[in-house]
Amino acid sequence: MQTILIAIFPLLLIIAMGYIARRSQWINDAFLDGLSSVTFTVFIPCLLFLSIYSSEDLTTVSLSLLLSFYLPVISIFIVSFIVYRLCFIKQFQRTELLSLAATFSNNVLIGIPILLSIIGESVLLPGFVIVSIHSLILFTLTSLFGSQSQGQSSWYRTIGTSLWLTTRSPIVISLILGLVAKLLLIELHPVFTNTLTFLKGAALPCALIVLGATLARYRVSNRLSLTVAVAGVKLMVLPLCIYLTATQVFQLSLELTAVAVVMAASPVGINVFMFAARDQQASPYLASAILSSTLLSIITIPLWIWFLGLA
């Protein structure tokens, strides 16, 4: 457990630096928006492209990995939607957003940095392949369930919009470009690779600072029952189901099982808040769910890493 804490503690310190800087007004909203934009459109895509291009083994990406992750995710989304609708519909009308919060992980800012510190760069390819379709699947499900519960039926438009937004993502574009360059054995000039190396070094520190500063915007709501219902599923039930699927059904290696489980055990993703930012009822609670699950994950993620026997 001490090894786990040593690996994770520097990440927490950087997140805390971002949080303190935002609360102290050293970072304002304009600066945070600019840093967030350059991090997700330049630094992280450079990290992903170069890591895939330099990887020696592409076999870590498999259909079994994706099924181990997304079969439980989709199943829990559907089951939780039914349960939340039965239990919380009077308190919270858009229960599809609760299901989204219970299944959408903050992988780019928390899951992958933790896996990098514990395992190494071999996690980048399988991790970002999972990330590349994360929004497509879960935002599409959320839109479909939301439109159906409100009596709308334009499912084809919902899927088309999700596909369009996903294919425009810098992460997806860099993933595709890295795989193409690798498979076609394209020889990149050292000037290009050295430039990417410099840029990728800024990816994770900037991402963690962005996370801390963004969390400083949120507050914890007083809806304890909703918080427990979402955080319990997100941090414990979902990773447990993925662990069982990965080990008992698909017999994944320890490393790939760890990738799937730790990413599932990451707290609620910030994009969940952005998805419903204009909803005056939903947005305060979703912001609270993000902050609460992030704080709780400081305890639960090390427990999952210990359970997996990674340290």
C-alpha positions in Angstrom: 0.0 0.0 0.0 2.9 2.4 0.7 4.2 1.9 -2.9 0.7 2.8 -4.2 0.5 5.9 -2.1 4.1 7.0 -3.2 3.0 6.6 -6.9 -0.3 8.4 -6.5 0.6 11.2 -4.0 2.6 13.4 -6.5 -0.5 13.3 -8.8 -2.7 14.5 -5.8 -0.2 17.3 -5.1 -0.4 18.6 -8.6 -4.2 18.5 -8.5 -4.1 20.3 -5.2 -1.8 23.0 -6.7 -4.4 23.6 -9.4 -7.2 23.8 -6.9 -5.3 26.2 -4.6 -4.2 28.4 -7.6 -7.9 28.7 -8.8 -9.3 29.3 -5.3 -6.6 31.9 -4.7 -7.3 33.6 -8.0 -3.8 33.0 -9.3 -5.6 31.2 -12.2 -8.7 33.0 -13.5 -11.4 31.5 -15.8 -9.8 32.9 -19.0 -6.4 31.4 -18.2 -8.0 28.1 -17.2 -10.0 27.8 -20.4 -6.9 28.5 -22.4 -4.8 26.0 -20.6 -7.5 23.4 -20.8 -7.9 24.0 -24.6 -4.1 23.7 -25.3 -3.8 20.6 -23.1 -6.6 18.6 -24.8 -6.0 19.8 -28.3 -2.1 19.8 -28.4 -0.3 18.2 -25.4 -2.4 15.1 -24.9 -2.8 14.3 -28.6 1.0 14.6 -28.9 1.5 12.2 -26.0 -0.9 9.7 -27.5 0.4 9.9 -31.1 4.1 9.5 -30.0 3.3 6.7 -27.6 1.4 4.7 -30.2 4.0 5.4 -32.9 6.8 4.3 -30.5 5.0 1.2 -29.1 6.4 -2.2 -29.9 3.2 -4.2 -29.4 -0.2 -3.3 -30.8 -1.8 -6.6 -29.7 -2.8 -5.0 -26.3 -5.8 -3.6 -28.2 -8.4 -6.3 -28.6 -12.1 -6.8 -28.9 -12.0 -8.7 -25.6 -10.7 -5.6 -23.8 -13.4 -3.4 -25.2 -16.1 -5.9 -24.4 -14.8 -6.4 -20.9 -15.1 -2.7 -20.3 -18.2 -1.7 -22.3 -20.6 -4.7 -21.7 -20.7 -3.9 -17.9 -20.8 -0.1 -18.6 -23.8 -0.4 -20.9 -25.5 -2.9 -18.7 -25.1 -0.8 -15.6 -26.2 2.3 -17.5 -29.5 0.6 -18.4 -30.1 -1.0 -15.0 -29.2 2.2 -13.1 -31.5 4.2 -15.3 -34.4 2.0 -14.3 -33.5 2.0 -10.6 -32.9 5.8 -10.5 -36.1 6.4 -12.3 -38.0 4.3 -9.7 -36.3 5.8 -6.7 -35.4 9.5 -7.6 -37.8 10.7 -10.3 -39.5 13.1 -7.9 -36.2 14.6 -6.8 -34.4 14.5 -10.1 -36.3 14.5 -13.4 -33.5 13.7 -15.8 -32.5 10.4 -14.4 -30.5 9.5 -17.5 -27.9 12.0 -16.3 -27.6 10.1 -13.0 -26.8 7.0 -15.1 -24.3 8.9 -17.1 -22.6 10.1 -14.0 -22.5 6.5 -12.6 -20.7 5.2 -15.7 -18.7 8.0 -17.3 -15.1 8.1 -15.9 -12.6 10.8 -15.7 -10.0 8.7 -17.5 -7.8 11.3 -19.2 -7.2 13.3 -16.1 -7.1 10.6 -13.4 -7.3 7.0 -14.7 -4.5 7.1 -17.3 -2.1 9.3 -15.1 -2.5 6.8 -12.3 -1.9 3.8 -14.6 1.1 5.5 -16.0 2.6 6.0 -12.6 1.9 2.4 -11.5 2.5 0.4 -14.7 4.1 2.6 -17.3 3.6 3.7 -20.9 2.3 0.3 -22.0 -1.1 1.4 -20.7 -1.5 4.3 -23.1 -2.6 2.4 -26.2 -5.3 0.2 -24.6 -6.3 3.1 -22.3 -6.8 5.7 -25.0 -8.6 3.1 -27.3 -11.2 2.8 -24.5 -11.3 6.6 -24.1 -11.7 7.1 -27.9 -15.3 5.7 -27.9 -16.2 6.5 -24.3 -18.1 9.7 -25.1 -19.6 8.2 -28.3 -21.2 5.3 -26.4 -22.3 7.0 -23.2 -23.4 10.4 -24.6 -25.4 8.5 -27.3 -27.1 6.4 -24.6 -27.8 9.4 -22.5 -29.4 11.3 -25.4 -31.4 8.3 -26.5 -32.8 7.5 -23.0 -33.4 11.2 -22.4 -35.3 11.7 -25.7 -37.4 8.6 -25.2 -38.4 9.6 -21.7 -39.4 13.0 -23.0 -41.4 11.5 -25.9 -38.9 12.3 -28.7 -37.8 9.7 -31.2 -35.1 11.2 -33.4 -32.6 8.4 -32.4 -30.9 8.5 -35.8 -30.1 12.2 -35.4 -28.7 11.6 -31.9 -26.4 8.8 -33.1 -25.3 10.9 -36.1 -24.5 13.9 -33.9 -22.5 11.7 -31.5 -20.5 10.1 -34.3 -19.7 13.6 -35.8 -18.5 15.0 -32.5 -16.4 11.9 -31.7 -14.6 11.8 -35.0 -13.7 15.5 -34.6 -12.0 14.8 -31.2 -8.3 15.6 -31.1 -7.7 12.4 -29.1 -9.5 10.2 -31.7 -7.6 11.9 -34.5 -4.2 11.5 -32.9 -5.0 7.9 -32.1 -5.9 7.2 -35.8 -2.8 9.1 -37.1 -0.5 7.2 -34.7 -1.9 3.8 -35.7 -1.6 4.7 -39.4 2.0 5.9 -39.1 2.8 2.8 -37.1 1.2 0.3 -39.4 2.5 1.9 -42.6 6.0 2.0 -41.1 6.3 5.7 -41.8 9.7 7.1 -40.8 9.3 10.4 -39.0 12.2 12.9 -39.0 13.9 13.4 -35.6 13.0 17.1 -35.6 9.3 16.1 -35.7 9.6 13.4 -33.0 11.8 15.6 -30.8 9.2 18.4 -31.0 6.4 15.9 -30.0 8.6 14.7 -27.1 8.8 18.2 -25.7 5.1 18.8 -26.0 4.1 15.4 -24.6 6.0 16.2 -21.4 3.6 19.0 -20.6 0.5 16.8 -21.1 0.0 15.1 -17.7 1.1 18.0 -15.4 -1.1 20.5 -17.3 -4.0 18.0 -17.3 -3.8 17.5 -13.5 -3.6 21.3 -12.9 -6.6 21.8 -15.1 -8.5 19.2 -13.1 -7.7 20.8 -9.7 -8.6 24.3 -11.0 -11.8 23.0 -12.5 -12.8 21.2 -9.3 -12.4 24.6 -7.5 -15.5 25.8 -9.4 -17.8 23.1 -7.9 -19.6 22.7 -4.6 -21.0 19.7 -2.7 -24.8 19.7 -2.8 -27.0 18.5 0.1 -28.6 15.7 -1.8 -26.8 12.9 0.1 -29.0 10.1 -1.2 -28.3 10.9 -4.8 -24.5 11.3 -4.2 -24.3 7.9 -2.5 -26.4 6.3 -5.2 -24.1 7.6 -7.9 -20.7 7.4 -6.2 -21.4 3.9 -4.9 -22.1 2.6 -8.4 -19.3 4.6 -10.0 -16.5 3.8 -7.6 -17.3 0.3 -6.4 -20.1 -1.6 -8.4 -18.9 -0.7 -11.9 -15.2 -1.6 -11.4 -16.2 -4.8 -9.7 -18.4 -5.9 -12.6 -15.6 -5.0 -15.1 -13.1 -7.0 -13.0 -15.4 -10.1 -13.0 -16.0 -9.7 -16.8 -12.3 -9.3 -17.6 -11.1 -12.2 -15.4 -14.0 -14.7 -15.5 -15.4 -14.2 -19.0 -12.5 -12.9 -21.2 -9.5 -14.0 -19.1 -7.5 -10.8 -19.8 -4.0 -10.4 -18.6 -3.3 -8.7 -15.3 -2.2 -5.5 -17.0 -5.2 -5.2 -19.3 -7.5 -6.1 -16.4 -5.9 -3.3 -14.4 -6.4 -0.8 -17.2 -10.1 -1.7 -17.4 -10.7 -1.7 -13.7 -8.8 1.4 -12.7 -10.4 3.4 -15.6 -13.8 2.2 -14.4 -12.9 3.1 -10.8 -12.0 6.7 -11.7 -14.4 9.4 -10.5 -17.2 11.0 -12.5 -15.8 12.7 -15.6 -15.9 16.5 -16.0 -17.6 16.2 -19.4 -20.7 15.0 -17.6 -21.1 18.5 -16.2 -20.5 20.1 -19.6 -23.1 17.7 -21.1 -25.9 19.3 -19.0 -24.4 22.7 -18.0 -27.5 24.6 -19.2 -29.9 22.5 -17.0 -30.5 24.5 -13.9 -31.7 21.5 -11.9 -29.1 19.0 -13.0 -25.9 21.0 -13.3 -25.5 21.9 -9.6 -25.9 18.2 -8.6 -23.7 16.9 -11.4 -20.9 19.3 -10.3 -21.4 18.0 -6.7 -21.1 14.4 -8.0 -17.9 15.2 -9.8 -16.3 16.8 -6.7 -17.6 14.2 -4.2 -16.6 11.2 -6.3 -13.1 12.7 -6.9 -12.5 13.1 -3.2 -13.8 9.6 -2.4 -11.6 8.1 -5.2 -8.5 9.1 -3.3 -9.5 6.2 -1.0 -11.1 3.8 -3.4 -8.6 3.8 -6.3 -5.7 2.8 -4.0 -7.9 0.0 -2.6 -8.6 -1.3 -6.2 -4.9 -1.1 -7.0 -4.1 -3.1 -3.9 -6.8 -5.6 -4.7 -5.4 -6.1 -8.2 -2.0 -6.8 -6.7 -0.2 -4.1 -8.6 2.0 -3.0 -5.7 
